[in-house]
Amino acid sequence: MKKNWFILIIAFISFSCATHKNNQTNQQQEYKNGAVVTAHPLASDVGVTILKKGGNAVDAAIAVKFALAVVYPNAGNLGGGGFLVYRGKSGEIASLDFREKAPKAAFKDMYLDKEGNPITDLSLYGQLAAGVPGTVAGMEEAYKKYATLPWDVLVQPAIELASKGFAITAKQAGEFNEYQADFKKFNPNGAAIIRNEKWNEGDIFKQEELANTLRRIAAKGRDGFYKGATADLIVAEMKKGNGIITHKDLEDYKAIWRNPIVGYYKGYKVISMPPPSSGGIALMALLQSVENYPLKKWGFQSDSTIRAMVEAERRIYADRATHMGDPDFYRVPVDQLIDAKFNQDRMSKVSLAKATNSDDVKATKFPGYESEETTHFSIVDKDGNAVSLTTTINGSYGSYVWVDGAGFLLNNEMDDFSVKPGSPNMYGLLGGKANAIEPNKRMLSAMTPTIIEKDGNLKMVVGTPGGSTIITSVFQTILNVLEFDMTAQESVSASRFHHQWKPDRIDVEAKAIDENTRKSLEKDGYTIRKRGNIGRVENIVVLPNGKLQAGADHRGDDTAKGY
């Protein structure tokens, strides 16, 4: 049986390459029975294989998640966590929080020096940067509630990919080479990814230690990770550096089902992730903030459209920095933050004639309250069940620490806490007391897995990686479809921009915002900074005839598949 699974996966490889070329030329992919869009062609193959086997969207999501841990090590993971938003064929909705947690030994000032200044490297690199992983617990929770196929069948494709190896892409070869010095520095005993000669496109990447870890998970579920040999290896890795994750931390970790953020934009029902993700609240507030503006009339990335979106982003990110954190530790004012009247009244006082200075924008005060590496995939099955899942180890390749003997990377999610109020994290995001470090607390996230309905029917399944740019990338992609009539592929291929309150600037991709519009914005006080790619969005749009448009972002090896 295992052999047959691997043959099916390998059989898809040549088709993967062809589809990826189509994605890069923006040809729209449409499917009748199911669609899977992920960051790697082999992971997309695994998802479609599971759907064809009779699995539902959750079955496919679990298999894809484990496959990404093998074929996309910079973000797909066993050593990280994430969020899942689900919509069943009959309209049932749910959201699953498997975000990492601070270890029990964590404390507020653990990354500050004697003068109270942040020691940046401590929260970014090495064992101390890691939070307690949530991925395996999250997949088991999703499995118990919604899956239909046997657990070991869903893990098996990942085992085969790890043990037999797979051909790396050109992008992966470049990344593997770029990070060799860091991998060697933090892994003196070596790791599968470390080699003396350069990696080249097409080289076979085998990960036998990871395969063994996956075999334990296939046999014992979460106990194959949070207890026994794998847990011993994680704790041993902690002791090699200055890490603080213990056996007790691992055993006590639990994924949590939470009520999704639900709101409306021009008759569309928006379903997204609640805290400790800031994504759902911020996305809903952004959509509400621009709802009364004639964006369709103004047009895609027109002068007025840019101004309205940037001024909304400026205010929403200010609120994010003050009011959002782990709801189990901090009372987040959810209802106030996603109140349409509140957000629209605030925007009605904004002048689009001149840029607002971000120093003049403060978080709203509510009575009774204290004042970029990730990956995403979207799946829809033949029955209309949908999964939007975003997962991360924070920075690309996380803490750079591969668990010796277990073959997977540890996250550096502790940097997503507010290490010190007013000090930015690696993405430039500010935070305060709501997101301060506390034992067992989940760090705030920008991940925004989202599902959209229209008149009770599934319309979109969307999400992206990108650190602080996740929220604005999902925001733009939704508007691209709902306001600017783009296809799924056009919506993810379109150029993007980003503003996050502070630093006070608009970050733009090379082709985003034409030169005349840039000059007009700069004349009125907007600062524009050119940067590289923003996000890697995966989008599925359901057409009126029931067919599925799948859009895979050309910015990576992302691939849309279906049947």
N, C-alpha and C positions, 0 to 999 in steps of 0.2 A: 504493500500500500504506500509506504514511504517513497519507494522508487517511482511509483506512478505519479505521485504529487510533484516530485521534482521534474519529471519529464514534461508534465503539463506546464510548469513554470518556464522551463527552458524553451519550450515550443513557442512561447509568446515573445521571446527576445527580439527576433527580427521584426515582428509586427510592432513592438515597442518603439524601435528606432524610427520606423516609418511614420508612426503616429506623432512622435516627438517632432519630426521635421514638419509635419502638417501644423502642429501647434505653433511652431516658430514662424510659419508663414501665415498665421492667423486664420487658417481654414477651420470653419466651425464643425465640431464633432456633434453628431446627434445619434441617440440610441433609443430603442423602444422598450427594452426590458430591464435596464439597470445601468447605472453609470458610477464610475469611481475616478476621482481626480486626486492624485497624490504628488509628492515631491520627487518620486523616483519611478521609472517605468516598471521595474520588477515588483515594487509594492503595489502598483496599480494592477499588474497582472494577477497577483495573489488575490486581491479583492474581487476581481471579476471571476476568477476560478471558483472562489467560494460562493459567489452569487449563482453561478451556473450549476454548482453542486446542490443547490436548493437552500443555501443559507440566506438569511435576511441581512438587512443593512448592518445590524449590530454584529452578527457573525463575521461579516466582511471587515467591519471596523476593527475587531479584535485581531483578526489575522493580519490585516494591514499594519496595525500598531506594532505587532511583534516583528513583522518583516522589515519595517522601517528601522527598528533597533539594530538590524543587521546591515541593511544596504544604505542607510543614511545616518551614519554614526555621529555626525556633527549636531544632530537635533533629534532624530528618531531615537528612542532610548528605552532602557530598563532603569537607568539611574536618575530619571527625572520625574515629571508629572505633567498634569494638564487638566483640560476641561472638555466635557462632552455634552452637546445639546442634542436631544432626540425628539423626533416627532413621528408618531405611529400613523399608520394608514388611515385610522379613524379619527385622527386629530389629537390623540393623547400626547402631552408634552412632558419632558423631564430634563433635568440637567444634573450632571455628575461632576463633583469636585474631587479630583485626585491630585490636587496641587501638593507640592512638597511642604513639609513642616520644619520649623526650627527644632533642633534636638532639645531634650529636657535640660541640658547643661548650658544652653544659650542664655545670654543676658544682654541688656540694652546697649552697653558700651563696649561690647566685646571686640569691636574693630577700631577702637580709638586709642591713640597714644596717651602718654601721661598728661599732655597739654590739652587733651580733648579733641585732637584733630584726627580725621579718618586716616587709617592706614589702608589705602585702597587695595593693595595687592592681597591683603588677608581675606577680603570678602570676594575676591575674584579668582584666585588661583590656589590650588592645593586642597588638602583634605578639609581644612576648617571652613572652606567656602561652601561646603555641601550641606543641603537640607536633607531630611529623611525622604527617600524616593516614594512616589505614590503610584507609578504606572501599573505595576502588576496587581496591586490591590484594586485599582480602578477597573482594569479589564475584567477581573473576577466579579466585581459588583455588577458591571454591565452584563456579563455572561449570565449570572444568576437571575437577572430580571427579564432579559429579553432574548437571549440566544436560543438557537434550536439545534445546532450541530454539536457533536462531542467536543469537549475542551481540547483534547489532545490533537484532534483534527485541525483545529484553528491555529495551534502553535507549530505544527509539523512543517509547514512551508518555511518558516523562519529557521527551524533547525536544519533543514536541508540546505538553505542558502548559506548558513554559517559554516556547516561542516564541509560541503563540497566547494564552496566559494562561488564568487560571481565576478564578472568582468566589470571593472570600475570605469566610470565615464571620464571624459577629458576634464570636466570641472572637478571631479573628485580627485583625480591624479594631481591637479594643481594644488588643491587644498591639502592633501596628504603631505605633499612636499613642503608647502609653506609652513606647516605646523610641526615639522620634524624636530626642530630644536626644542620647542616647548614640550612635546611628548617625551623626548629623551630626558629633559630636565626633571620632570615630575614623575617619571617612571623608570627609575634606575635598573629595575629588573627586566625591562623590556615590555613590549606589547605587540600584538599582531600587526598593528599599523606601522610599527617602527622598523625601518630597514636602512641599510647603509647606501644602497643604490637608489636612484630616483624611481618613483612610481610613474608609470606611463599608462595612457588610455588603453584599456583592454587587458591590463594585468589582472590576474585572478587573486581576489582578496579572500583568504580563508581565515576563519575565526573559531578554532576548535574549543577554546575555553568558553567562549560565548555559547557555542552549540551545547556544551555540557550544562551550562546554566539554564538554557532553554529547556533541555531535557528534564531537569529537575522541576521546572515550572510546569511542563506538560504533565508530569506524573503526579505532582502534589499541589498544583495551583499556587495560591499565595504562600503557602507554607514552604514551597520549594524555593522561595526567595527570602521571605522574612524570618525563616527559621532554618536550622540545619546548616549544610555546608556553605551555601551562598551567604547566609547571614554571618557565618564565621569568617568568611573571606572579606566581607565588608568591614567588619569590626577590626580585623587584622590590618586592613589597609588604613583605617583611622589611626591605629597605633604607630604606623610607620611615619606619619606626619604629625600634625597637631589637631587632627580631627576629633570630634566629640560625639559622633553617632554611636549609640550602644545597642546591644541586643534588645534591651527593653524598648528603646525608641522604635526599632524595627517591628517587634512583636505588636506594639500598641498602635501602629499606624492604621487608620481607617479612611477609606474613601467615603464621601458623604453625598447623598442625594439632596439637592436643594431645589427650591422653587425658582423656575426661570424668571428672568426679567421679561415682561410682556408689555408692549405698548403698540401704538398705531401711528402710521404715517400715510395720510391721504387714502385711507381705507385699507391699507395693507397691515396685516398683523405681524409684528416683529417679535421674534422669540430669541432671547440671547442669554448670556451667562451672567449670573449674579455674583456679588462679592463672595470670596476674595478676589474675583476678577473685577476690575473696573470697567471692562469692555462693554458689558450689556448696558449699564447705566449711562456711560459716556456716549455710546452709539445712539441710544434712544434720545438722550438730551440733545445731541447734535441734530438728529433728524427733526425733532420738534422745533429746534431753534431756527431752522431754515424753511420750515413747512409753509410759512406765509409768503415767502419770496417766490417770484415767477421764474424759477431756475430754468424750466423748459424753454420759456420765451427768451431768456437771456442767452442760453446755450452753454455747451460744455466748455469749461475753462475760459469763459468770457471774463472781462474785467469785473463786472458786477457779481457774477457767480463766485469768483475767487474771493472777493471782499467779504461777501456774506458768509462763506464757509470758514474763512480764516478767523473772522471776528467771533463766530460761534465756537471754534476750536480753542481760541484764546481763553474764553470764559469757562468752558467745560473742563479744560486741563487745570485751571486754577482751582476749581472745585474738587477735582480728583486729588490734588496734592494735599488737601486739608481733610476731606470728609470720607475717604475710602480706605478700607482695611479689612481684616478678617472679621466677619460679623459675629464670630464666636467670642471675640475679644473686644469689639468696639461697635457701638450702636450706629450703624451707617444710616443716614437719613434718606433711604431709598425713595420713599413716596414723594418727598419734596424735590429730589434731584431729577425725577422723571415726570414731574408735573408739567404738562404741556403749556398751561397758562403761565406758569412761572417762567419757563424758558422763553416763551414767545414775548412776554411782557419785557423781559430783560433785553431781548434783541430789538424791541421797538424803540428803545432809547439809544441805540447804537447808530452813529453816523457812518455811512459807507463812503463818505467823501474824503475821509482822512483816517489813517491808521490809528488805532488806540495804542497808547504806550502800555506795554504789559505791566510796568510798575504801577500803573493806575488801576489795574484790574486785580481785585481781591476776591478770595473765595467768599461766597455768600454765607452769612451767619444765620443759622437756624436755631430757634429757641430750644433749649434743652440739650444741645449738642456741643461738644468740644470743638473750640474753634480749630539686541535685535537678533541668541539664535533660537529659532522655534521652527516648527513645521506644522502644516495644517492639511487635513484631507476632508473631502466631502463625498458622501455616498448616498445614492438612492437605489432601492431595490425594485423589483418588478411589481410589488404590491403598493409601492408608494411610501414605505417606511424610509425615514431619512436620518442620517447622522452627520453632524458637523463637529469635528474634533480637532482641537489644537493642543499640541504637546511641545514640551521644551526641556532643555537643560540650561537655559538662559543664554550665556555666550556661546558662540560657535565652539563646539567640542568642550563645553562646560568648564570644569575646573582643570582640564587637561589630565586628570588622574584616571587611569584605567585600573579598575579593581583587579589587583594581581591574582591570577588564578580563576577569575570569574569573567574577564573579557569584556566588561562594559564600562562606559565612562560615568563618572559622578558629575552631578550638576554643580553650578556655582550660583544657586538661587538665593543664597543668603544676601547677595548684593541687591536683591529686589526689595529688601526691607529698607526703611529709612535709617541708614546707619547712624546719621546725625541729622536732626531737623535742619532743613535748609541746604544740606549738602546733596548734590546730584548723584544719582547712580550712574552705571555705565552708559545708560541711554540719555543722560541729561535730565532725567525726571526728578522733581523735588518731592519730598514727603514730610510728614510730621508725626505727631503722636499716634494717629490712627494706624500708622504702619510701622511703629517702632518694634524692635526685636523683643520678643517674649518667648519663653519656653513653650513648645507645642503649638505655636501660632503659625498660621499660613501667611506667607508673604503676599503682598498685593501684586496683581498681574494686569497686563493690558490685553491678554488674550480674549478674542471676541468671536468665538464660534457662534454662528447665527443661522436661523431658519426663518423664512418669510412665507406667509400664507396670503391668499387673496380669495375672499368669498368662501372660506372654509376649505380651500384646496391648496396643496403645496405649490409654492411659486419659486423659491430660491433656497439653496443651501450654500453658504459662503463662509470664508474665513481666510486667515493669512498668518504667516510669521512676520517678524519685523520689529520686535521690541516696542518702543513707544509709538512707532508708526502704525501698529496693527489697527488701532481704532480708526484712524483717519483713512487708512487704505480700505477697510471694510465699508466705511461711510461713503467713500467715493465710488466704490464698486456698486453699491446698492443704488446710488443716484444715477450711475451710468446706465443701469438697466431700467429703473423706474421713471427717470426723468428724461434721459437722453436716448432712450430706445435702442441701446446697444444689445448685441447678442452676448451670450455668456463669454465667448472667446474675446470679443471686442472689449468687454467690460474689464477683463483682467489684463489685457494687453495695453490698454490706454495708459498714457503717461500719468504720473502722480506727483502730488506735492504734499507738504506736511507742515503744520504749526502746532506747537505744544505749550503755549503760554511763555515758558522760559526754557531756553534762550529765545529772545524776542526776534524771530526771523521766520521766513518761509523757506523751507528746504525744498528744492525742486530737482527732479530728474532732468537729464539733458534735454529731453524733448517736451518737457512740461511747460506750459504757459508760454505763449509766443512772445517774441521780443518786444513788440509794441505794447502788449499788455504788461510785461515786466517793467518797461519804462514808465508807464502810467502809474503802476503801483509804487514804484520807487519814488516817483515825484511826490506822492501823497504820504510818504513816511514809512512805507513797508520796506524791510530789509530782505533781500533775496540771496540765498546761498545755494550754489550748485552742489550737487552731491551725486553719489552713485545710485544704484537701484533701490527702490523703496518697496518692500514687501514682495511676496510671491503668492498671489491670491489664487485659490482654487474655488471655482464657482460652478454650480449646476442650476440651470434655469428650466422650469417645466413649462412647455408650450401649451397653448389652448387645446391642441390635439393629443396631449398626453406624452408626446416625445420629450426626451431629455437632451437639452443642449449642455455640453460639458466644456468648460473653459479652463485650460491649464496654462499657468503663467510662463511666458517665454524667458523670464529672467533666470530660470534654472533648468534642471533636467525634468521639470514637472511634466506629467503625462496624464491625459484623459483617456480612459478606456471604458468600454461598455459592450452591450450586445443587444 
